[in-house]
Amino acid sequence: SQCAIVMEANTGTVLYEKNMHTQCYPASITKIMTTLLALENGNLSDMVTFSDDAINNTEGSGIARDYGEQMTLEQCLYGVMLESANECAYAVAEHIGGGDVSKFVDMMNEKAKELGCTNTHFNNTNGLPDEQHYTSTRDMLLIARAAYENEKFRKITGTKVYVIPPTNKHEDETTLHNHHNMLYPF
């Protein structure tokens, strides 16, 4: 990798770094910040409704949600972190941002500054390609460290399999699998 960092989590001591301040495209690890903010600002039992924009503006990975589908915030966050579901990240951002994804993105940038990030600018909630969407390994480590301090975040990301029950748009359950090969090897 062009950039890397290893930190001792309890003390914050950097054990190894390579270009830790270089700005890089974070892709789907953006969803760590999305999930952290949702956990800090939402109620897991809230119902999230998938808007047309959540479905139409999120190509790539997803769990095939439908227009007007409703799931709890908790179910959405499992979709975000286990299956990297772009439509779930967008719907979560709309929900937490009061219907305004750009407001949620502003919250992401504010939280990054609060955590001490100096080479980060988020421009979306899911990591889809955007020239104005970047971070550094040091900054991403600060974000991940804050996320792993959250017990619910640790529970979600440590889950091997999660089942979303039938919704208002899907008669069948949706089974999600963690894509971390050390937790759930396919």
C-alpha positions in Angstrom: 0.0 0.0 0.0 1.1 3.6 -0.6 -0.1 4.6 2.8 -0.3 2.8 6.1 -0.5 3.3 9.9 -0.5 1.0 12.9 -1.5 2.6 16.3 -1.7 1.1 19.8 -5.4 1.8 20.5 -5.2 2.5 24.2 -2.4 5.0 24.2 -2.6 6.4 20.7 1.1 5.6 20.1 1.9 5.2 16.4 3.9 2.0 15.9 4.3 2.3 12.2 3.4 4.8 9.5 4.0 5.3 5.8 2.7 8.5 4.2 0.1 8.8 7.0 -0.9 12.4 6.1 -1.3 11.7 2.3 -4.8 12.3 1.1 -6.4 9.1 -0.3 -9.8 8.1 -1.6 -11.5 6.2 1.3 -14.1 4.3 -0.7 -16.5 2.3 1.5 -14.6 2.8 4.7 -16.4 6.1 4.6 -19.3 4.1 6.1 -17.4 3.9 9.4 -18.1 7.6 9.9 -21.7 7.2 8.6 -22.4 4.5 11.1 -20.7 6.3 14.0 -22.7 9.4 13.4 -25.9 7.5 13.1 -25.2 5.7 16.4 -24.4 9.0 18.2 -27.4 10.9 16.7 -30.2 8.4 16.1 -32.4 5.9 17.9 -31.9 2.4 16.7 -35.6 1.7 16.8 -36.4 4.6 14.5 -38.1 3.7 11.2 -36.0 4.7 8.2 -37.9 5.1 4.9 -36.0 4.6 1.6 -36.6 7.6 -0.6 -36.4 7.7 -4.4 -33.0 9.4 -4.0 -31.7 6.6 -1.7 -32.5 4.1 -4.4 -31.6 6.1 -7.5 -28.4 7.8 -6.4 -26.5 4.8 -5.1 -25.0 2.4 -7.6 -22.6 -0.3 -6.5 -23.0 -2.5 -3.5 -26.4 -2.8 -1.8 -29.1 -5.1 -0.5 -31.8 -4.3 -3.1 -34.1 -2.1 -1.1 -37.2 -0.7 -2.7 -38.8 2.8 -3.0 -40.7 3.5 0.2 -39.3 0.5 2.0 -39.1 0.9 5.8 -36.5 -0.7 8.1 -35.3 0.3 11.6 -32.1 2.4 11.9 -30.5 -0.7 13.5 -31.3 -2.9 10.5 -30.0 -0.2 8.1 -26.7 0.0 10.0 -26.2 -3.8 9.8 -26.8 -3.4 6.0 -24.2 -0.6 5.9 -21.5 -2.4 7.8 -22.0 -6.1 6.9 -22.9 -5.7 3.2 -21.6 -2.2 2.5 -25.1 -1.3 1.3 -24.9 2.1 -0.4 -28.7 2.7 -0.4 -28.8 2.0 3.4 -26.0 4.6 4.0 -27.9 7.1 2.0 -31.2 6.4 3.7 -29.5 6.6 7.1 -28.0 10.0 6.2 -31.4 11.3 5.1 -33.0 10.1 8.3 -30.3 11.5 10.7 -29.9 14.7 8.6 -33.7 15.5 8.8 -34.2 14.6 5.1 -31.1 16.4 3.9 -28.1 14.3 3.0 -25.9 17.4 2.6 -26.6 18.3 6.3 -25.5 14.8 7.3 -22.3 15.2 5.2 -21.7 18.5 7.0 -22.0 16.6 10.3 -19.4 14.1 9.0 -16.9 16.8 8.3 -17.6 18.5 11.7 -17.1 15.2 13.5 -13.9 14.6 11.6 -12.5 18.0 12.8 -13.7 17.2 16.3 -11.7 14.0 16.2 -8.6 15.8 15.1 -8.6 15.0 11.4 -6.7 17.4 9.3 -6.6 15.8 5.8 -10.2 14.7 5.5 -13.2 16.0 3.5 -16.3 13.9 3.1 -18.6 14.6 0.2 -21.0 11.6 0.5 -22.0 9.0 3.0 -21.0 5.8 1.2 -17.7 6.4 -0.4 -18.8 6.5 -4.0 -16.1 8.2 -6.2 -15.9 11.9 -5.8 -12.7 14.1 -6.2 -13.8 16.1 -3.2 -14.0 13.0 -1.0 -10.7 12.1 0.7 -9.0 11.3 3.9 -5.6 10.2 5.1 -4.6 6.9 6.9 -4.0 8.9 10.1 -7.4 10.6 9.9 -9.2 7.3 9.1 -7.5 5.7 12.1 -8.8 8.5 14.3 -12.3 7.9 13.0 -12.1 4.1 13.3 -10.7 4.5 16.9 -13.7 6.6 17.9 -16.0 4.1 16.2 -14.5 1.2 18.0 -15.0 3.0 21.4 -18.8 2.6 20.7 -20.1 -0.7 22.0 -22.9 -0.9 19.5 -20.5 -0.3 16.6 -18.3 -3.1 17.9 -21.4 -5.4 18.1 -22.5 -4.6 14.6 -19.1 -5.0 13.0 -18.4 -8.2 14.9 -21.6 -9.9 13.8 -21.2 -12.8 11.4 -24.7 -13.1 10.1 -27.7 -10.8 10.6 -31.3 -11.4 9.4 -33.6 -8.5 8.5 -37.2 -9.7 8.9 -39.8 -9.1 6.2 -40.5 -5.4 5.6 -43.4 -3.5 4.0 -41.8 -4.2 0.6 -40.1 -7.6 1.0 -42.1 -10.7 2.0 -38.9 -12.7 2.7 -36.2 -12.2 5.2 -32.9 -10.6 4.0 -29.8 -12.4 5.3 -26.7 -10.3 5.6 -23.2 -11.8 5.9 -20.1 -10.0 7.2 -17.6 -9.7 4.5 -14.6 -9.8 6.9 -13.0 -13.1 6.0 -11.6 -13.6 9.5 -15.1 -13.4 10.9 -17.1 -15.1 8.2 -15.1 -16.8 5.5 -17.2 -17.4 2.3 
